[in-house]
Amino acid sequence: CGQEEEEEEEEEEEEEEEEEEEEEEEEEEEEEEEEEEEEEEEEEEEEEEEREREREREKERVGWMRLNNKRKRRAGETQSKTGKEKKCQRKEYKISTEKSLREENRLN
């Protein structure tokens, strides 16, 4: 009679231990999943921050390019000219060619 009780107690203890082990394993799995999620979130945040920094660098670069273009235009260094500048240039060319033609006619 005593032996049966001991066996039952041992079985109950084994079952309790198994349940505890299962609970511990589940907790560990949950912790691992949480850690993985946190790592993924951190990576996403870092990637977004890098994209934002890249956008800022691009804005800054474009800003400097515009500023340099303004400076060049003011200094007359750019090839792109406004409509007035092109018209003036054409007039100057026309006048210079007319003068050279007159001189050629005089010499002939």
C-alpha atoms as a printed R data frame, in Angstrom:
    type eleno elety resid chain resno      x      y        z
1   ATOM     1    CA   CYS     A     1  0.000  0.000    0.000
2   ATOM     2    CA   GLY     A     2  2.824  2.390    0.909
3   ATOM     3    CA   GLN     A     3  4.694  1.519   -2.247
4   ATOM     4    CA   GLU     A     4  1.758  2.527   -4.442
5   ATOM     5    CA   GLU     A     5  1.522  5.896   -2.704
6   ATOM     6    CA   GLU     A     6  5.234  6.473   -3.229
7   ATOM     7    CA   GLU     A     7  4.935  5.608   -6.904
8   ATOM     8    CA   GLU     A     8  1.970  7.973   -7.289
9   ATOM     9    CA   GLU     A     9  3.888 10.749   -5.547
10  ATOM    10    CA   GLU     A    10  6.896 10.163   -7.792
11  ATOM    11    CA   GLU     A    11  4.675 10.265  -10.888
12  ATOM    12    CA   GLU     A    12  3.065 13.498   -9.692
13  ATOM    13    CA   GLU     A    13  6.485 15.027   -9.042
14  ATOM    14    CA   GLU     A    14  7.684 13.982  -12.491
15  ATOM    15    CA   GLU     A    15  4.571 15.483  -14.104
16  ATOM    16    CA   GLU     A    16  5.070 18.732  -12.174
17  ATOM    17    CA   GLU     A    17  8.717 18.873  -13.232
18  ATOM    18    CA   GLU     A    18  7.748 18.274  -16.866
19  ATOM    19    CA   GLU     A    19  5.124 21.027  -16.678
20  ATOM    20    CA   GLU     A    20  7.664 23.412  -15.151
21  ATOM    21    CA   GLU     A    21 10.181 22.581  -17.866
22  ATOM    22    CA   GLU     A    22  7.560 23.168  -20.567
23  ATOM    23    CA   GLU     A    23  6.626 26.517  -19.009
24  ATOM    24    CA   GLU     A    24 10.290 27.525  -18.847
25  ATOM    25    CA   GLU     A    25 10.786 26.564  -22.492
26  ATOM    26    CA   GLU     A    26  7.714 28.571  -23.500
27  ATOM    27    CA   GLU     A    27  8.978 31.587  -21.550
28  ATOM    28    CA   GLU     A    28 12.396 31.302  -23.196
29  ATOM    29    CA   GLU     A    29 10.800 31.103  -26.641
30  ATOM    30    CA   GLU     A    30  8.669 34.169  -25.902
31  ATOM    31    CA   GLU     A    31 11.734 36.079  -24.701
32  ATOM    32    CA   GLU     A    32 13.649 35.116  -27.842
33  ATOM    33    CA   GLU     A    33 10.761 36.245  -30.039
34  ATOM    34    CA   GLU     A    34 10.577 39.564  -28.182
35  ATOM    35    CA   GLU     A    35 14.325 40.068  -28.585
36  ATOM    36    CA   GLU     A    36 14.103 39.315  -32.308
37  ATOM    37    CA   GLU     A    37 11.233 41.785  -32.699
38  ATOM    38    CA   GLU     A    38 13.198 44.447  -30.825
39  ATOM    39    CA   GLU     A    39 16.246 43.849  -33.018
40  ATOM    40    CA   GLU     A    40 14.123 44.114  -36.167
41  ATOM    41    CA   GLU     A    41 12.577 47.359  -34.923
42  ATOM    42    CA   GLU     A    42 16.021 48.763  -34.133
43  ATOM    43    CA   GLU     A    43 17.286 47.812  -37.592
44  ATOM    44    CA   GLU     A    44 14.265 49.454  -39.222
45  ATOM    45    CA   GLU     A    45 14.814 52.602  -37.163
46  ATOM    46    CA   GLU     A    46 18.494 52.687  -38.114
47  ATOM    47    CA   GLU     A    47 17.630 52.224  -41.790
48  ATOM    48    CA   GLU     A    48 15.062 55.032  -41.619
49  ATOM    49    CA   GLU     A    49 17.579 57.291  -39.885
50  ATOM    50    CA   GLU     A    50 20.148 56.523  -42.601
51  ATOM    51    CA   ARG     A    51 17.595 57.327  -45.319
52  ATOM    52    CA   GLU     A    52 16.795 60.606  -43.555
53  ATOM    53    CA   ARG     A    53 20.492 61.494  -43.325
54  ATOM    54    CA   GLU     A    54 20.873 60.703  -47.028
55  ATOM    55    CA   ARG     A    55 17.917 62.973  -47.864
56  ATOM    56    CA   GLU     A    56 19.470 65.758  -45.806
57  ATOM    57    CA   ARG     A    57 22.825 65.314  -47.556
58  ATOM    58    CA   GLU     A    58 21.083 65.443  -50.936
59  ATOM    59    CA   LYS     A    59 19.192 68.605  -49.960
60  ATOM    60    CA   GLU     A    60 22.424 70.184  -48.813
61  ATOM    61    CA   ARG     A    61 24.226 69.149  -52.001
62  ATOM    62    CA   VAL     A    62 21.442 70.542  -54.190
63  ATOM    63    CA   GLY     A    63 21.444 73.736  -52.143
64  ATOM    64    CA   TRP     A    64 25.173 74.183  -52.652
65  ATOM    65    CA   MET     A    65 24.819 73.474  -56.372
66  ATOM    66    CA   ARG     A    66 22.132 76.159  -56.670
67  ATOM    67    CA   LEU     A    67 24.226 78.613  -54.713
68  ATOM    68    CA   ASN     A    68 27.257 77.919  -56.890
69  ATOM    69    CA   ASN     A    69 25.155 78.325  -60.031
70  ATOM    70    CA   LYS     A    70 23.910 81.700  -58.776
71  ATOM    71    CA   ARG     A    71 27.469 82.795  -58.120
72  ATOM    72    CA   LYS     A    72 28.572 81.646  -61.565
73  ATOM    73    CA   ARG     A    73 25.671 83.447  -63.242
74  ATOM    74    CA   ARG     A    74 26.549 86.626  -61.408
75  ATOM    75    CA   ALA     A    75 30.151 86.219  -62.501
76  ATOM    76    CA   GLY     A    76 29.050 85.405  -66.069
77  ATOM    77    CA   GLU     A    77 30.682 81.994  -66.034
78  ATOM    78    CA   THR     A    78 27.743 79.799  -66.911
79  ATOM    79    CA   GLN     A    79 26.923 78.629  -70.380
80  ATOM    80    CA   SER     A    80 23.207 78.869  -69.864
81  ATOM    81    CA   LYS     A    81 22.064 82.352  -70.700
82  ATOM    82    CA   THR     A    82 18.782 84.111  -70.301
83  ATOM    83    CA   GLY     A    83 16.709 85.223  -73.278
84  ATOM    84    CA   LYS     A    84 17.970 88.805  -73.033
85  ATOM    85    CA   GLU     A    85 21.575 87.658  -72.957
86  ATOM    86    CA   LYS     A    86 21.074 85.504  -76.055
87  ATOM    87    CA   LYS     A    87 19.338 88.333  -77.908
88  ATOM    88    CA   CYS     A    88 22.122 90.738  -77.013
89  ATOM    89    CA   GLN     A    89 24.739 88.225  -78.106
90  ATOM    90    CA   ARG     A    90 22.996 87.761  -81.479
91  ATOM    91    CA   LYS     A    91 22.892 91.532  -82.012
92  ATOM    92    CA   GLU     A    92 26.576 91.840  -81.204
93  ATOM    93    CA   TYR     A    93 27.373 89.040  -83.658
94  ATOM    94    CA   LYS     A    94 25.224 90.638  -86.357
95  ATOM    95    CA   ILE     A    95 26.905 94.018  -85.883
96  ATOM    96    CA   SER     A    96 30.382 92.515  -85.946
97  ATOM    97    CA   THR     A    97 29.663 90.535  -89.126
98  ATOM    98    CA   GLU     A    98 28.218 93.635  -90.823
99  ATOM    99    CA   LYS     A    99 31.343 95.602  -89.933
100 ATOM   100    CA   SER     A   100 33.606 92.907  -91.277
101 ATOM   101    CA   LEU     A   101 31.574 92.754  -94.518
102 ATOM   102    CA   ARG     A   102 31.828 96.550  -94.956
103 ATOM   103    CA   GLU     A   103 35.571 96.420  -94.491
104 ATOM   104    CA   GLU     A   104 35.856 93.639  -97.071
105 ATOM   105    CA   ASN     A   105 33.806 95.701  -99.541
106 ATOM   106    CA   ARG     A   106 36.049 98.737  -99.000
107 ATOM   107    CA   LEU     A   107 39.154 96.707  -99.620
108 ATOM   108    CA   ASN     A   108 37.750 95.235 -102.831
